[in-house]
């Protein structure tokens, strides 16, 4: 898949990016290089390689799954800057 300046212009407009016209050709070359590199990864022989989520085979310690009555609200909220009716009070961030 080859990317040209027109494609870069269209994607930039869709992403609401303001790229100068003089920069579009250079961006197209850079994106083509990235796509070529990704396509080379498809040529790697991965037969017999197990999928992994991390480069380090590390098992996380697990705690016992025990049902409790919960914590003591007074202790939990002891260091809270502001609380009301056993809940944390935080600034409103969504209008």
C-alpha positions, 0 to 999 in steps of 0.5 A: 500500500503506497501513501501519497501526498493526497492521502496524507492531506485527507488523513490530516484533515480527518484527524483535524491536523493542520500540516503545511502543504510543503510537509505532505511529501515528506510525511508520505515518505515517512509513512511509506517507510513505516508501512514497509517496516511493518510489512517486513514483520510479516515475513518473520517465521513465527512457526512454533512460537508461543504468543506472550503478553510480556517479554518476562515470564513473571507470575503475579502474586495472588491473594486469597479471594475472601468475602469480607464485610469491607473496611472501616469507613473512618479508617479509610477516610482518615486521610481524605482531604474531604469526605461526606456521608462515608464517601470521598468528595472530589472536584467535579470534572465533567460538566 
